[in-house]
Amino acid sequence: RSGEFKDCVARGSKALLKMQNKEGDFFDEDGGPHHHHLYSQAQATIAICELYGMTKDEALKEPTQRALNYAAKIQADDGQGGGGWRYYPGDDVDTSVTGWYVMAFQSARMSGLHAPSAVLDKVSKYLDHVTEDGSRYGYRLDEKFKTSMTAESLLCRQYLGWDRNDSRLLAGVDYINEHPVDWEMLDVYYWYYATQVTHHMGGEQWDKWNRIMRQVIPANQ
């Protein structure tokens, strides 16, 4: 609402609202390739939650809640009592897509909007099913852990209420810091989530990650 980019943001906000249908889906007619749809939907939901949270614009409140209600409606069951999201509404779960929806619901909670606890409880159970010890996580059920999915899952755990001194979280962050940013092993997805996890931890854990990240990424811009 102020500054150099206020008109650009206003146009973007209007465009986003125009895309949304009555159910809350932003991409019902043109979601791009099938595996893009729910990624894009989650990120659009994050955006509208942030817009409402920063402005408290009443014109945004109902569309934002509608997007959140849609996210809750299309959550899929993992077959073991947990739940999340993947490529199709209500069909299958993976850690990658699920993490974006957790971020959307976290933005909603910070903005004073309703984020159903039952939905997030199912995410916690799903995360329990893709880890052996709570410190490292896989992409799907019965798959080996990956650094990217570990970082994303640990961020979800932080948002879902794990204490920063939880031994599982501490072990996971130590594992992340054993795999710092390395330009010879490009993984921007991993770096994105690992940066957030370590920043939320603060202190020595953040300093160790940031000391390398802040040098390597600008040097290769």
PAZAPA-4460 file (N, C-alpha, C; in steps of 0.05 Angstrom, whole numbers, plus 32768, in hexadecimal, padded with zeros to 4 digits):
% residues 221
    n_x    n_y    n_z   ca_x   ca_y   ca_z    c_x    c_y    c_z   seq   type   mol
   8010   7FE8   8000   8000   8000   8000   8011   8019   8000     1      R     A
   802B   8016   8001   803D   802E   8000   8057   8025   7FF2     2      S     A
   8066   8039   7FEA   8080   8033   7FDE   807F   802F   7FC0     3      G     A
   8096   8028   7FB5   809A   8027   7F99   8089   8013   7F8A     4      E     A
   8082   7FFD   7F98   8075   7FE7   7F8A   8057   7FE4   7F91     5      F     A
   804B   7FF8   7F9E   8030   7FF5   7FA7   801C   7FF0   7F90     6      K     A
   8021   7FFE   7F79   800E   7FFA   7F62   8011   7FDE   7F56     7      D     A
   8029   7FD4   7F55   802E   7FB9   7F4B   8021   7FA4   7F5D     8      C     A
   8024   7FA8   7F77   8017   7F95   7F8A   7FF9   7F96   7F88     9      V     A
   7FEE   7FAE   7F85   7FD1   7FB1   7F83   7FC6   7FA3   7F6A    10      A     A
   7FD5   7FA6   7F54   7FCC   7F98   7F3B   7FCE   7F7A   7F3E    11      R     A
   7FE3   7F71   7F4B   7FE6   7F54   7F50   7FD1   7F49   7F62    12      G     A
   7FCA   7F58   7F76   7FB4   7F50   7F88   7F9A   7F4D   7F79    13      S     A
   7F93   7F61   7F69   7F7A   7F60   7F59   7F7A   7F49   7F46    14      K     A
   7F91   7F44   7F39   7F93   7F2E   7F26   7F8E   7F13   7F35    15      A     A
   7F9A   7F10   7F4C   7F98   7EF8   7F5B   7F7A   7EF3   7F63    16      L     A
   7F6D   7F07   7F6C   7F51   7F05   7F73   7F3F   7EFD   7F5B    17      L     A
   7F46   7F09   7F45   7F36   7F03   7F2C   7F39   7EE6   7F24    18      K     A
   7F50   7EDA   7F2A   7F55   7EBE   7F22   7F46   7EAA   7F33    19      M     A
   7F3E   7EB2   7F4B   7F32   7E9F   7F5E   7F15   7E98   7F57    20      Q     A
   7F0E   7E7F   7F58   7EF2   7E78   7F53   7EE3   7E77   7F6E    21      N     A
   7EC9   7E70   7F6D   7EB8   7E70   7F85   7EC1   7E5C   7F9A    22      K     A
   7ECE   7E47   7F90   7ED6   7E32   7FA3   7EF0   7E39   7FB2    23      E     A
   7EFF   7E4C   7FA6   7F18   7E54   7FB2   7F31   7E4D   7FA2    24      G     A
   7F2D   7E3F   7F8C   7F43   7E36   7F7A   7F4B   7E4D   7F68    25      D     A
   7F65   7E53   7F67   7F6F   7E68   7F56   7F75   7E5F   7F39    26      F     A
   7F77   7E45   7F35   7F81   7E3A   7F1C   7F6F   7E24   7F11    27      F     A
   7F55   7E26   7F14   7F43   7E10   7F0C   7F43   7E0B   7EEE    28      D     A
   7F48   7E20   7EDE   7F46   7E1D   7EC1   7F62   7E1B   7EB4    29      E     A
   7F76   7E27   7EC0   7F91   7E26   7EB5   7FA6   7E24   7ECA    30      D     A
   7FA9   7E0D   7ED5   7FBE   7E09   7EE9   7FD9   7E02   7EDE    31      G     A
   7FDB   7E02   7EC3   7FF4   7DF9   7EB7   7FF7   7DDB   7EB8    32      G     A
   800F   7DD0   7EB5   8013   7DB4   7EB7   8007   7DA9   7ED1    33      P     A
   7FFD   7D90   7ED0   7FED   7D86   7EE7   7FFC   7D88   7F01    34      H     A
   8016   7D84   7F01   8025   7D84   7F1A   802A   7DA0   7F25    35      H     A
   8023   7DB4   7F16   8027   7DD0   7F1F   800F   7DDB   7F2F    36      H     A
   7FF7   7DCF   7F2A   7FDE   7DDC   7F33   7FDF   7DE1   7F52    37      H     A
   7FE3   7DCC   7F62   7FE1   7DD1   7F7E   7FF9   7DDF   7F8B    38      L     A
   8010   7DDD   7F7E   8026   7DEF   7F86   801E   7E0C   7F82    39      Y     A
   8013   7E12   7F6B   800B   7E2D   7F65   7FF5   7E36   7F77    40      S     A
   7FE2   7E24   7F7C   7FCB   7E2B   7F8E   7FD5   7E32   7FAA    41      Q     A
   7FE8   7E22   7FB4   7FF2   7E27   7FCF   8000   7E42   7FD0    42      A     A
   8010   7E48   7FBC   8020   7E60   7FBC   800E   7E79   7FB8    43      Q     A
   7FF8   7E76   7FA8   7FE5   7E8C   7FA6   7FD7   7E90   7FC1    44      A     A
   7FD2   7E7A   7FCF   7FC5   7E7C   7FE9   7FD7   7E8A   7FFD    45      T     A
   7FF1   7E84   7FFC   8004   7E92   800D   8003   7EB0   8007    46      I     A
   8003   7EB6   7FED   8004   7ED3   7FE5   7FEC   7EE2   7FEF    47      A     A
   7FD4   7ED6   7FEC   7FBC   7EE4   7FF4   7FBA   7EE6   8013    48      I     A
   7FC4   7ED2   8021   7FC5   7ED4   803E   7FD8   7EEA   8047    49      C     A
   7FEF   7EED   803A   8001   7F02   8041   7FF6   7F1D   803A    50      E     A
   7FE8   7F1F   8023   7FDB   7F39   801C   7FC7   7F41   8031    51      L     A
   7FB6   7F2E   8039   7FA2   7F35   804E   7FB0   7F3B   8069    52      Y     A
   7FC4   7F2B   8070   7FD1   7F2F   8089   7FDE   7F4B   808C    53      G     A
   7FE9   7F54   8076   7FF7   7F6E   8076   7FE4   7F86   8074    54      M     A
   7FCD   7F82   8068   7FBB   7F99   8063   7FA2   7F98   8073    55      T     A
   7F99   7F80   807C   7F7F   7F7C   8089   7F68   7F88   8078    56      K     A
   7F6C   7F87   805E   7F58   7F91   804B   7F40   7F7E   804B    57      D     A
   7F29   7F88   8053   7F11   7F77   8055   7F09   7F6A   803A    58      E     A
   7F11   7F77   8024   7F0B   7F6C   800A   7F1B   7F53   8004    59      A     A
   7F30   7F4F   8013   7F41   7F37   8010   7F3A   7F20   8023    60      L     A
   7F2B   7F27   8038   7F27   7F13   804E   7F18   7EFB   8044    61      K     A
   7F01   7EFF   8037   7EF1   7EE8   802E   7EFF   7ED7   8019    62      E     A
   7F0A   7EE3   8004   7F19   7ED3   7FF1   7F30   7EC3   7FFD    63      P     A
   7F3D   7ECF   8011   7F53   7EC2   801E   7F49   7EA9   802E    64      T     A
   7F34   7EAD   803D   7F29   7E97   804C   7F1E   7E81   8039    65      Q     A
   7F14   7E8A   8022   7F0A   7E76   800E   7F20   7E65   8004    66      R     A
   7F37   7E71   7FFF   7F4F   7E62   7FF6   7F58   7E4E   800B    67      A     A
   7F57   7E56   8024   7F5E   7E45   803A   7F4A   7E2E   803D    68      L     A
   7F31   7E34   803B   7F1C   7E1F   803D   7F20   7E0B   8026    69      N     A
   7F27   7E15   800F   7F2B   7E03   7FF8   7F43   7DF1   7FFD    70      Y     A
   7F58   7DFC   8008   7F70   7DEC   800F   7F68   7DD6   8023    71      A     A
   7F58   7DDC   8037   7F50   7DC8   804A   7F3F   7DB3   803D    72      A     A
   7F2D   7DBB   802B   7F1B   7DA9   801D   7F29   7D94   800C    73      K     A
   7F3F   7D9D   7FFF   7F4D   7D8B   7FEC   7F64   7D7C   7FF9    74      I     A
   7F68   7D7E   8013   7F7D   7D6F   8020   7F78   7D51   801C    75      Q     A
   7F8C   7D42   8015   7F8A   7D25   8010   7F93   7D15   8028    76      A     A
   7F89   7CFD   802B   7F91   7CEB   8040   7FA9   7CDA   8037    77      D     A
   7FBC   7CD6   8049   7FD3   7CC6   8041   7FCF   7CA8   8045    78      D     A
   7FB7   7CA1   804E   7FB2   7C84   8052   7FB9   7C7A   806D    79      G     A
   7FC6   7C8B   807D   7FCF   7C83   8098   7FC6   7C96   80AE    80      Q     A
   7FB2   7CA6   80A7   7FA7   7CB9   80BB   7FB2   7CD5   80B8    81      G     A
   7FC6   7CD8   80A7   7FD2   7CF3   80A2   7FC6   7CFF   8088    82      G     A
   7FCF   7D17   8082   7FC5   7D23   806A   7FD6   7D3A   8060    83      G     A
   7FD2   7D40   8046   7FE1   7D56   803A   7FD7   7D5A   801D    84      G     A
   7FE9   7D62   800C   7FE1   7D69   7FF0   7FF6   7D5F   7FDD    85      W     A
   7FED   7D5B   7FC3   8000   7D55   7FAE   7FF7   7D63   7F95    86      R     A
   7FF3   7D54   7F7F   7FEE   7D61   7F65   7FD1   7D67   7F5F    87      Y     A
   7FBF   7D56   7F69   7FA3   7D58   7F63   7F93   7D5D   7F7D    88      Y     A
   7F7F   7D6E   7F7C   7F6F   7D73   7F94   7F64   7D59   7FA1    89      P     A
   7F6A   7D55   7FBA   7F60   7D3E   7FC8   7F6C   7D23   7FC1    90      G     A
   7F82   7D23   7FB2   7F8D   7D0A   7FA8   7FAB   7D09   7FAD    91      D     A
   7FB3   7CF9   7FC1   7FCF   7CF3   7FC6   7FDD   7D09   7FD5    92      D     A
   7FF4   7D02   7FE0   8003   7D15   7FF2   8021   7D13   7FEC    93      V     A
   802F   7D29   7FEC   804C   7D29   7FEC   8055   7D40   7FFE    94      D     A
   806D   7D3E   8007   8078   7D51   801A   807C   7D6D   800D    95      T     A
   8084   7D6D   7FF4   808A   7D85   7FE6   8072   7D98   7FE4    96      S     A
   805C   7D8E   7FD9   8044   7D9F   7FD6   8039   7DA5   7FF1    97      V     A
   8039   7D92   8003   802D   7D96   801E   803A   7DAD   802C    98      T     A
   8054   7DB0   802A   8062   7DC6   8038   8058   7DE1   8030    99      G     A
   8052   7DE5   8017   8048   7DFF   800E   802D   7E06   801B   100      W     A
   801C   7DF2   801E   8002   7DF6   802B   8006   7DFC   8049   101      Y     A
   8019   7DEF   8056   801E   7DF6   8072   8026   7E13   8074   102      V     A
   8037   7E1D   8062   803F   7E39   8062   8027   7E4B   805E   103      M     A
   8014   7E43   804D   7FFC   7E53   8049   7FEB   7E55   8063   104      A     A
   7FE8   7E3E   8070   7FD8   7E3E   8089   7FE7   7E4D   809F   105      F     A
   8001   7E4D   809F   8010   7E5D   80B3   800C   7E7A   80AD   106      Q     A
   800D   7E82   8094   8008   7E9E   808D   7FEB   7EA6   8096   107      S     A
   7FD9   7E94   8093   7FBD   7E99   809B   7FBB   7E9D   80B9   108      A     A
   7FC8   7E8C   80C9   7FC7   7E8F   80E6   7FD4   7EA9   80EF   109      R     A
   7FEA   7EB1   80E2   7FF7   7ECA   80E9   7FE6   7EE2   80E1   110      M     A
   7FD4   7EDE   80CE   7FC2   7EF4   80C5   7FA8   7EF4   80D3   111      S     A
   7FA4   7EE2   80E7   7F8B   7EE1   80F6   7F74   7ED3   80E8   112      G     A
   7F7A   7EC2   80D5   7F66   7EB4   80C6   7F63   7E97   80D2   113      L     A
   7F4E   7E8A   80CA   7F48   7E6F   80D4   7F58   7E5A   80C5   114      H     A
   7F68   7E4B   80D4   7F78   7E35   80C9   7F70   7E1C   80D9   115      A     A
   7F60   7E0A   80CE   7F55   7DF3   80DD   7F6B   7DE2   80E9   116      P     A
   7F69   7DDE   8103   7F7E   7DCE   8111   7F7D   7DB1   8107   117      S     A
   7F66   7DA7   80FF   7F65   7D8B   80F6   7F75   7D87   80DD   118      A     A
   7F76   7D9B   80CB   7F85   7D9A   80B3   7FA3   7D98   80B9   119      V     A
   7FAC   7DA9   80CB   7FC8   7DA9   80D3   7FD0   7D91   80E3   120      L     A
   7FBE   7D86   80F3   7FC3   7D6E   8102   7FC9   7D57   80EE   121      D     A
   7FBA   7D56   80D8   7FBE   7D41   80C4   7FD9   7D44   80B7   122      K     A
   7FE2   7D5D   80B3   7FFD   7D62   80A7   8012   7D57   80BA   123      V     A
   800F   7D5C   80D4   8022   7D53   80E8   8024   7D34   80E7   124      S     A
   800D   7D27   80E5   800E   7D0A   80E3   801B   7D00   80C9   125      K     A
   8015   7D0E   80B3   8023   7D07   809A   8041   7D09   809D   126      Y     A
   804A   7D1F   80A9   8067   7D22   80AC   8073   7D0C   80BE   127      L     A
   8064   7D03   80D1   806D   7CEC   80E1   8071   7CD3   80D0   128      D     A
   8062   7CD2   80BA   8063   7CBA   80AA   8079   7CBA   8095   129      H     A
   8086   7CD1   8091   809C   7CD3   807D   80B7   7CD8   808A   130      V     A
   80B8   7CD1   80A4   80D2   7CD3   80B2   80D5   7CBB   80C5   131      T     A
   80EE   7CB4   80CA   80F3   7C9F   80DD   80F8   7CA9   80F9   132      E     A
   8104   7CC0   80FB   810C   7CCA   8116   8104   7CE7   811A   133      D     A
   80F7   7CF4   8107   80EE   7D10   810A   8103   7D24   8101   134      G     A
   811B   7D1B   80FA   8130   7D2E   80F2   8134   7D30   80D4   135      S     A
   812D   7D1A   80C5   8130   7D1A   80A8   8117   7D0F   809B   136      R     A
   8111   7D19   8083   80F7   7D13   8077   80F9   7D0C   805A   137      Y     A
   80E6   7CFC   8051   80E4   7CF4   8035   80CF   7D03   8026   138      G     A
   80CF   7CFF   800C   80BD   7D0D   7FFA   80A1   7D00   7FFB   139      Y     A
   809F   7CE6   7FFE   8086   7CD8   8000   8089   7CC1   8014   140      R     A
   8073   7CB3   8019   8074   7C9D   802B   8088   7C87   8021   141      L     A
   8097   7C7C   8033   80A9   7C66   802C   80C0   7C6E   801A   142      D     A
   80C6   7C88   8018   80DD   7C91   8008   80F3   7C9B   801B   143      E     A
   810C   7C99   8011   8123   7CA2   8021   8122   7CC0   8025   144      K     A
   812F   7CC9   803A   812F   7CE6   8040   8140   7CF5   802C   145      F     A
   8139   7D0E   8028   8148   7D21   8017   814D   7D3A   8026   146      K     A
   8163   7D48   801F   8169   7D61   802D   8152   7D76   8028   147      T     A
   8148   7D78   8010   8133   7D8C   800A   811A   7D86   801A   148      S     A
   8112   7D6D   801B   80F9   7D66   802A   80FD   7D68   8048   149      M     A
   8116   7D63   8051   811C   7D66   806D   8119   7D84   8075   150      T     A
   8124   7D96   8065   8123   7DB2   806B   8106   7DBC   806B   151      A     A
   80F6   7DB3   8057   80DA   7DBC   8055   80CA   7DB1   806C   152      E     A
   80CE   7D98   8073   80C0   7D8C   8089   80C6   7D98   80A4   153      S     A
   80DF   7D9F   80A8   80E7   7DAC   80C1   80DB   7DC8   80C4   154      L     A
   80D8   7DD6   80AD   80CA   7DEF   80AE   80AD   7DEB   80B6   155      L     A
   80A1   7DD7   80AA   8085   7DD0   80B2   8083   7DCA   80D0   156      C     A
   8096   7DBB   80DA   8096   7DB4   80F6   8098   7DCD   8107   157      R     A
   80A8   7DE0   80FF   80AA   7DF9   810E   8090   7E07   810E   158      Q     A
   8083   7E09   80F7   8069   7E16   80F5   8053   7E07   8104   159      Y     A
   8056   7DED   8106   8041   7DDD   8113   8046   7DDA   8131   160      L     A
   805B   7DE8   813B   805C   7DEA   8158   8073   7DDC   8166   161      G     A
   8086   7DD0   8157   809C   7DC4   8165   80AD   7DD9   8173   162      W     A
   80B5   7DD3   818B   80C7   7DE5   819A   80E2   7DE6   818D   163      D     A
   80EF   7DFD   818D   8109   7E00   817F   811E   7DEE   818C   164      R     A
   811B   7DE5   81A4   812E   7DD4   81B1   8127   7DB6   81AF   165      N     A
   8113   7DB0   81A0   810C   7D94   819B   8124   7D85   818F   166      D     A
   812B   7D6E   819B   8143   7D60   8192   8142   7D58   8175   167      S     A
   812A   7D51   816B   8127   7D49   814F   812C   7D61   813D   168      R     A
   8122   7D78   8144   8126   7D90   8135   8144   7D98   8135   169      L     A
   8150   7D97   814C   816D   7D9D   814E   817E   7D8A   813D   170      L     A
   8177   7D71   813D   8186   7D5D   812D   8182   7D63   810F   171      A     A
   816A   7D6A   8108   8164   7D70   80EC   8173   7D89   80E2   172      G     A
   8174   7D9D   80F3   8182   7DB6   80EB   81A0   7DB1   80E9   173      V     A
   81AB   7DA0   80FB   81C7   7D98   80F9   81CC   7D8A   80DE   174      D     A
   81BA   7D79   80D6   81BC   7D6B   80BD   81BC   7D7F   80A6   175      Y     A
   81AB   7D93   80A7   81AA   7DA8   8092   81C5   7DB6   8091   176      I     A
   81D0   7DBD   80A8   81E9   7DCC   80A8   8201   7DBB   809F   177      N     A
   81FD   7DA1   809E   8211   7D8F   8093   8211   7D90   8074   178      E     A
   81FB   7D9D   8069   81F8   7D9F   804C   81F2   7DBC   8045   179      H     A
   8207   7DCD   8047   8203   7DEA   8042   8200   7DEF   8024   180      P     A
   81FA   7E08   801D   81F7   7E10   8001   8211   7E0A   7FF2   181      V     A
   820E   7DFC   7FDC   8225   7DF3   7FCB   821D   7DF8   7FAE   182      D     A
   822A   7E0A   7FA1   8222   7E11   7F85   8227   7DFB   7F72   183      W     A
   8237   7DE8   7F79   823C   7DD1   7F68   8226   7DBC   7F6B   184      E     A
   8215   7DBF   7F7F   81FF   7DAD   7F83   81E5   7DBE   7F86   185      M     A
   81DC   7DC8   7F6F   81C6   7DDB   7F70   81AC   7DCF   7F7A   186      L     A
   81A0   7DDB   7F8E   8187   7DD2   7F99   8179   7DEA   7FA6   187      D     A
   816F   7DFC   7F95   8163   7E15   7F9F   814B   7E0F   7FB1   188      V     A
   813C   7DFA   7FAB   8125   7DF2   7FBB   812E   7DEC   7FD8   189      Y     A
   8143   7DDD   7FDA   814E   7DD7   7FF5   8158   7DF0   8002   190      Y     A
   8167   7E00   7FF5   8172   7E19   8001   815C   7E2B   800B   191      W     A
   8146   7E2D   7FFC   812F   7E3D   8004   8124   7E35   801F   192      Y     A
   811F   7E1B   8023   8114   7E12   803C   8129   7E11   8052   193      Y     A
   8141   7E09   804C   8156   7E07   8060   815B   7E23   806C   194      A     A
   815B   7E37   805B   815F   7E52   8065   814A   7E5B   8078   195      T     A
   8131   7E54   8073   811C   7E5B   8085   811E   7E4C   80A0   196      Q     A
   8123   7E32   809E   8125   7E22   80B6   813B   7E2D   80C8   197      V     A
   8153   7E31   80BD   8169   7E3A   80CE   8165   7E56   80D8   198      T     A
   8158   7E67   80C8   8153   7E83   80D0   813F   7E83   80E8   199      H     A
   812B   7E71   80E7   8119   7E6F   80FE   8128   7E65   8117   200      H     A
   813B   7E54   8113   814A   7E4A   812A   815B   7E60   8137   201      M     A
   8167   7E71   8125   8178   7E86   8130   8192   7E7C   813B   202      G     A
   81A0   7E8E   8148   81B8   7E86   8156   81CD   7E79   8145   203      G     A
   81DB   7E65   8151   81F2   7E58   8143   81E9   7E49   812A   204      E     A
   81D0   7E3D   812C   81C7   7E2E   8114   81C3   7E40   80FC   205      Q     A
   81B8   7E57   8100   81B4   7E6A   80EA   81CF   7E75   80E1   206      W     A
   81E0   7E7C   80F3   81FA   7E88   80EC   820A   7E74   80DA   207      D     A
   8209   7E5B   80E1   8218   7E47   80D3   820E   7E44   80B6   208      K     A
   81F3   7E44   80B2   81E8   7E43   8097   81EC   7E5C   8088   209      W     A
   81E7   7E72   8094   81E7   7E8D   8087   8203   7E95   807F   210      N     A
   8217   7E8D   808F   8233   7E94   8089   823B   7E8C   806D   211      R     A
   8231   7E75   8064   8238   7E6B   8049   8223   7E75   8035   212      I     A
   820A   7E73   803C   81F5   7E7A   8029   81F8   7E97   801F   213      M     A
   81FD   7EA9   8031   81FE   7EC6   802A   8216   7ECC   8018   214      R     A
   8229   7EBB   8017   8240   7EBF   8006   823D   7EB1   7FEA   215      Q     A
   8234   7E98   7FEB   8233   7E88   7FD3   821E   7E92   7FBF   216      V     A
   8206   7E97   7FC9   81F0   7E9E   7FB7   81F4   7EB9   7FAA   217      I     A
   81FB   7ECF   7FB8   8201   7EE8   7FAA   8218   7EE6   7F96   218      P     A
   822D   7ED6   7F9D   8244   7ED3   7F8C   823D   7EC6   7F71   219      A     A
   8228   7EB7   7F71   8220   7EA9   7F58   8207   7EB4   7F4B   220      N     A
   81FF   7ECC   7F53   81E7   7ED9   7F47   81EC   7EDE   7F29   221      Q     A
***
